[in-house]
Amino acid sequence: MNKQILHVKLGCYSAGLSMAAASNLSPLLFLTFRELYDISYSLLGLLVLCNFCIQLAVDLILSFFSHKFNLALLIKSMPLFTIAGFLVFAGAPLLFPQNVYWGLLIGTMLFSAAAGLSEVLISPVIAALPAKDPDREMSKLHSVYAWGSVGVVLLVSLFLLFFDRAHWQILVLLFLTIPLVSLFLLGSAKLPAMETPEKVSGAVGLLKNRGLWLCFAVIFMGGSSELVMGQWSSGYLEQAMGLPKIWGDLFGVAVFSAAMGLGRTLYANYGKKIERVLFFGFCGAAVCYLLAAVSPWPILGLLACALTGFFVSMLWPGTLSYSSARFSAGGVFVYALLAAGGDLGASVGPQLVGVVTDLAIEQPALLRLAQTLQLSPDQLGMKLGMLTGMLFPLCGIFLTIPIIRKK
């Protein structure tokens, strides 16, 4: 492999690892912040919402105005935003001693902007590099994020197990090494040229293509299918299945991410026919959601939650690969629009499951049903919420059928 190409790839992989750290670090430290600084759960949840909103805003801006930016400069500056965000995040108790939350929020805004840029820009960089099988290269890139998430969970868990929570800033500074490496690699790399619509009207013209909106819907369902289980499985295994918290954490986050990384790694080495992979991925995810929701055996529910990671592994990168090949003239616009669709699904899906769970707990008829089934109201509510999550892969199945037929 050409050394220059390898240099660019390693820079993109390190950016993916930075994105994994930025996306997973805050939620893993929520209880630490709650105990040390008495921050409410609603404000802690706002950090996640802020992360999503900023990434979505970046997606939308680059969807229509990518031609206005120096994309190479944006890519090279991504690590700087991450570094600044981690430094403010870690320094929050010193910078804002009267209100630590402001430092956490500002730091989150900074590294969320970097994550949004990475989400949109590193995929077209990889796609622009010469490769025998672009689909596999895209899968390899996204597998880095999944394995990075596993590493973040394990490192944070081990740190909090062996060290005092009060030293959490050291943990954040350890993660600072990732964007520093990314800054060196991307800063010195010669990036390939990427296609963008020449003006806003070019982007608007692409919006009239029904096939592009079909892909938008597919990645919306894929993002929902992935994030519902990714965010809810830990609590679901503990509350609804009665498993100890440590097993919920490991299988709800770490093993789920590992299974997702395995699926992307396997496709990167052996995969083909991405259209069929998308179809069977949605089918497998729907079955896993059903088993997790209705299984009376905790071990089967646990395995279903973990296996969901494998089946959803290619839904997001697979849709990107298919769309980039079909709408190659759209360039960065296509990646940005689809990233917005995936982020939207990643927000709507988990939120809908939470709303359904809360509503189910409040219904008298369902309370009587819970007594009949010898379940607590929370257990029944979470099972119904998980069944609601199954709707996303089910819709994905029907959306991918015309894609297979078109092929």
C-alpha positions in Angstrom: 0.0 0.0 0.0 1.2 3.5 -0.9 2.6 5.2 2.3 0.7 8.3 1.6 -2.6 6.4 1.4 -1.8 4.5 4.6 -1.0 7.9 6.3 -4.4 9.2 5.4 -6.2 6.0 6.5 -4.5 6.0 9.9 -5.5 9.7 10.3 -9.1 8.8 9.6 -9.0 5.8 11.9 -7.6 8.0 14.7 -10.4 10.5 14.1 -12.9 7.6 14.4 -11.4 6.7 17.8 -11.6 10.3 18.9 -15.3 10.3 17.9 -15.8 7.1 20.0 -14.2 8.8 23.0 -16.3 12.0 22.6 -19.6 10.1 22.2 -19.2 7.6 25.1 -17.1 9.3 27.7 -19.7 11.7 29.3 -22.5 9.1 29.9 -20.0 6.7 31.6 -19.1 9.5 34.0 -22.7 10.7 34.8 -22.8 9.1 38.2 -19.4 10.5 39.1 -20.6 14.0 38.2 -23.8 13.4 40.1 -21.9 12.4 43.3 -19.1 14.9 43.1 -20.9 18.0 41.9 -24.6 17.3 42.7 -25.6 17.8 39.1 -29.2 16.8 38.3 -30.1 13.9 36.0 -31.9 16.3 33.7 -28.8 18.5 33.3 -26.7 15.4 32.7 -29.1 14.2 30.1 -28.8 17.6 28.5 -25.2 16.9 27.8 -26.3 14.0 25.5 -28.9 16.1 23.9 -26.3 18.8 23.3 -24.0 16.3 21.7 -26.7 15.2 19.3 -28.0 18.7 18.4 -24.5 20.0 17.6 -23.7 16.9 15.5 -27.0 17.3 13.6 -26.4 21.0 13.1 -23.0 20.3 11.6 -24.5 17.6 9.4 -27.2 20.0 8.0 -24.7 22.9 7.5 -22.4 20.7 5.5 -25.3 19.2 3.6 -26.1 22.5 1.8 -22.9 24.6 2.2 -20.0 22.1 1.9 -18.9 24.0 -1.3 -18.4 27.1 0.8 -15.7 25.5 3.1 -12.1 24.4 2.7 -12.8 20.8 3.4 -9.1 19.9 3.8 -8.7 22.6 6.4 -11.8 21.5 8.2 -10.5 17.9 8.4 -7.1 19.0 9.6 -8.7 21.2 12.3 -11.1 18.5 13.7 -8.5 17.2 16.3 -8.0 20.8 17.6 -11.7 21.0 18.5 -11.5 17.6 20.3 -8.4 18.6 22.2 -9.9 21.9 23.2 -13.1 20.2 24.3 -11.3 17.6 26.4 -9.2 20.2 28.0 -12.2 22.4 29.0 -14.1 19.3 30.1 -11.3 18.1 32.3 -10.6 21.6 33.6 -14.2 22.4 34.5 -13.7 22.3 38.3 -10.8 24.7 38.0 -12.3 27.0 35.2 -15.8 27.1 36.7 -15.4 26.3 40.4 -18.8 27.8 41.2 -20.7 25.9 38.5 -18.7 22.9 37.1 -21.6 22.1 34.8 -20.8 25.0 32.6 -17.3 23.6 31.9 -18.8 20.2 31.1 -21.3 21.8 28.8 -18.8 24.0 26.9 -16.3 21.1 26.6 -19.1 18.8 25.3 -20.0 21.5 22.7 -16.5 21.6 21.4 -15.8 17.9 21.1 -19.3 17.3 19.7 -18.5 19.8 16.9 -15.4 17.7 16.1 -17.4 14.5 16.2 -20.0 16.0 13.8 -17.2 17.0 11.4 -15.6 13.6 11.6 -18.9 11.8 11.0 -19.5 13.8 7.8 -15.9 14.1 6.4 -13.8 11.0 7.1 -16.1 8.7 5.2 -15.8 10.6 1.9 -12.1 10.8 2.5 -11.9 7.0 2.7 -14.3 6.7 -0.3 -12.0 9.0 -2.4 -9.0 6.8 -1.9 -8.2 4.2 -4.5 -9.4 0.8 -3.4 -10.3 -2.6 -4.9 -13.5 -2.8 -2.7 -14.8 0.6 -1.4 -17.6 -1.1 0.6 -15.0 -3.1 2.6 -12.9 0.0 3.3 -16.0 1.9 4.6 -16.8 -1.1 6.9 -13.2 -1.1 8.2 -13.4 2.6 9.0 -16.7 2.2 10.9 -15.4 -0.9 12.7 -12.7 1.4 14.3 -15.5 3.4 16.0 -17.2 0.2 17.4 -13.9 -1.2 18.7 -13.0 2.2 20.1 -16.3 2.3 22.0 -15.4 -1.1 23.6 -12.0 0.3 24.6 -13.6 3.4 26.1 -16.0 1.4 28.2 -13.4 -1.0 29.4 -10.8 1.7 30.2 -13.4 3.9 32.1 -14.7 0.9 34.0 -11.2 -0.2 35.1 -10.2 3.3 36.0 -13.2 3.8 38.2 -12.7 0.4 39.8 -9.1 1.0 40.8 -8.9 4.7 41.3 -10.9 7.3 43.2 -13.7 8.9 41.2 -12.4 12.3 42.3 -9.5 11.8 39.9 -11.7 11.5 36.8 -9.8 14.4 35.1 -6.8 12.1 34.7 -9.0 9.7 32.7 -10.1 12.5 30.3 -6.4 13.6 29.8 -5.5 10.0 28.9 -8.0 10.1 26.1 -6.4 13.4 25.0 -3.6 11.3 23.4 -6.0 10.1 20.7 -6.8 13.5 19.1 -3.1 14.5 19.5 -2.1 11.5 17.3 -4.9 12.4 14.9 -3.6 16.0 14.7 -0.2 14.8 13.7 -1.5 12.3 11.2 -4.1 14.5 9.5 -2.0 17.6 9.8 0.8 16.1 7.7 -1.4 14.1 5.3 -2.1 15.0 1.7 -5.9 14.5 1.5 -7.7 13.4 -1.7 -10.0 15.7 -3.5 -13.7 15.3 -2.6 -16.7 16.1 -4.8 -19.3 18.7 -3.6 -22.2 20.4 -5.3 -21.0 23.6 -6.8 -23.8 25.6 -5.2 -26.9 25.3 -3.0 -29.1 24.7 -6.0 -27.1 21.6 -6.8 -27.9 20.2 -3.4 -31.5 21.1 -3.7 -31.6 19.3 -7.1 -30.4 16.1 -5.5 -33.2 16.4 -2.8 -35.7 15.8 -5.6 -34.3 12.3 -6.1 -36.6 9.7 -4.4 -33.9 7.2 -4.2 -31.8 9.5 -2.0 -34.8 9.9 0.4 -35.2 6.1 0.4 -31.6 5.9 1.6 -32.3 8.6 4.2 -35.1 6.6 5.5 -33.0 3.4 5.6 -30.2 5.0 7.6 -32.8 6.6 9.9 -34.1 3.1 10.7 -30.6 1.8 11.0 -29.5 4.6 13.4 -32.6 3.9 15.5 -32.1 0.2 15.5 -28.5 0.6 16.6 -28.9 3.3 19.3 -32.1 2.0 20.9 -30.4 -1.2 21.9 -27.1 0.5 22.5 -28.6 3.0 25.0 -31.3 0.9 26.6 -29.9 -2.6 26.8 -27.9 -2.0 30.0 -30.9 -0.7 31.9 -33.2 -3.2 30.3 -31.0 -6.2 31.3 -30.8 -4.9 34.9 -34.4 -3.8 35.4 -36.5 -6.0 33.1 -34.4 -9.2 33.1 -33.2 -8.9 36.8 -29.5 -9.3 35.9 -26.8 -7.7 38.1 -25.7 -4.2 37.0 -22.2 -5.3 36.0 -23.7 -7.8 33.5 -26.0 -5.1 32.2 -23.1 -2.7 31.7 -20.8 -5.3 30.1 -23.4 -6.8 27.7 -25.4 -3.7 27.3 -22.5 -1.6 26.1 -19.2 -3.4 25.8 -20.3 -6.7 24.3 -22.9 -5.0 22.1 -20.2 -2.7 20.7 -17.8 -5.7 20.3 -20.4 -7.6 18.3 -20.9 -4.5 16.2 -17.2 -4.2 15.6 -17.0 -7.9 14.7 -19.7 -7.6 12.1 -17.9 -4.6 10.5 -14.6 -6.3 10.6 -15.9 -9.5 9.0 -17.5 -7.5 6.2 -14.3 -5.5 5.7 -12.5 -8.8 5.0 -15.1 -11.0 3.4 -18.2 -9.0 2.7 -20.1 -8.4 -0.6 -23.6 -7.6 -1.9 -24.3 -4.8 0.6 -27.9 -4.6 -0.4 -28.6 -8.1 0.9 -26.5 -7.5 4.0 -28.7 -4.5 4.8 -31.9 -6.6 4.4 -30.7 -9.5 6.5 -29.2 -7.1 9.1 -32.7 -5.6 9.6 -34.3 -9.1 9.8 -31.8 -10.3 12.4 -32.2 -7.1 14.5 -36.0 -7.5 14.5 -35.7 -11.1 15.7 -33.3 -10.0 18.4 -35.5 -7.2 19.6 -38.4 -9.7 19.8 -36.5 -12.3 21.8 -35.1 -9.6 24.2 -38.6 -8.3 24.8 -40.6 -11.6 25.3 -38.0 -14.1 26.4 -38.7 -15.5 30.0 -35.1 -16.6 30.3 -32.6 -13.9 31.2 -29.7 -15.6 29.4 -31.6 -15.6 26.1 -32.5 -11.9 26.6 -28.9 -11.2 27.3 -27.7 -13.0 24.2 -30.3 -11.2 22.1 -29.2 -7.8 23.3 -25.5 -8.7 22.5 -26.3 -10.2 19.1 -28.2 -7.1 18.0 -24.9 -5.4 17.8 -23.8 -7.9 15.1 -26.9 -7.5 13.0 -27.0 -3.7 13.1 -23.3 -3.4 12.5 -23.6 -2.7 8.7 -26.8 -0.7 8.7 -25.2 2.7 8.9 -21.9 2.2 7.0 -23.6 -0.1 4.5 -26.2 2.6 3.6 -23.4 5.1 3.2 -21.5 2.8 0.9 -24.5 2.0 -1.2 -25.6 5.7 -1.4 -22.1 7.0 -2.2 -21.9 4.6 -5.2 -25.4 5.4 -6.4 -25.2 9.1 -5.9 -21.5 9.7 -6.5 -22.0 13.2 -8.0 -23.4 14.4 -4.7 -20.0 13.8 -2.9 -19.9 15.3 0.6 -23.5 16.4 0.4 -24.7 12.8 0.3 -22.6 11.9 3.3 -23.8 14.9 5.3 -27.4 14.4 4.5 -27.3 10.7 5.4 -25.3 11.5 8.6 -28.2 13.8 9.5 -30.7 11.0 8.9 -28.7 8.6 11.0 -28.3 11.1 13.9 -32.0 11.9 13.7 -32.9 8.2 14.0 -30.3 7.8 16.8 -32.2 10.5 18.8 -35.8 9.7 17.9 -35.6 5.9 18.5 -34.3 5.9 22.1 -36.5 8.8 23.0 -39.6 7.0 21.7 -38.8 3.9 23.6 -38.5 6.0 26.8 -41.8 7.7 26.2 -43.6 4.4 25.6 -42.0 2.9 28.7 -43.2 5.8 30.8 -46.7 5.8 29.4 -47.0 2.0 29.8 -46.2 2.3 33.5 -49.0 4.8 34.0 -51.8 2.8 32.4 -54.2 1.0 34.8 -55.0 -1.8 32.4 -51.3 -2.5 31.9 -50.7 -2.4 35.6 -53.2 -5.2 36.0 -51.6 -7.1 33.1 -48.2 -6.8 34.9 -49.7 -8.4 38.0 -51.1 -11.2 35.9 -47.7 -11.8 34.3 -46.0 -11.5 37.7 -44.0 -8.6 36.5 -43.4 -5.2 38.1 -44.8 -2.2 36.3 -41.3 -1.1 35.3 -40.5 -4.5 33.9 -43.6 -4.6 31.8 -43.1 -1.0 30.7 -39.5 -1.7 29.6 -40.6 -4.9 27.7 -43.2 -2.9 25.8 -40.6 -0.2 25.1 -38.3 -2.9 23.7 -41.1 -4.2 21.5 -41.5 -0.6 20.3 -37.8 -0.6 19.4 -38.5 -3.6 17.1 -40.6 -1.4 14.8 -37.5 0.3 13.5 -35.8 -2.8 12.0 -39.2 -4.0 10.8 -39.6 -0.8 8.8 -36.1 -1.2 7.6 -36.9 -4.6 6.2 -39.6 -3.2 3.9 -37.4 -0.2 2.9 -34.6 -2.4 1.7 -36.7 -4.6 -0.5 -36.9 -2.0 -3.3 -33.1 -1.5 -3.0 -32.5 -5.3 -3.6 -35.0 -5.3 -6.5 -33.3 -2.3 -8.1 -30.0 -4.0 -7.9 
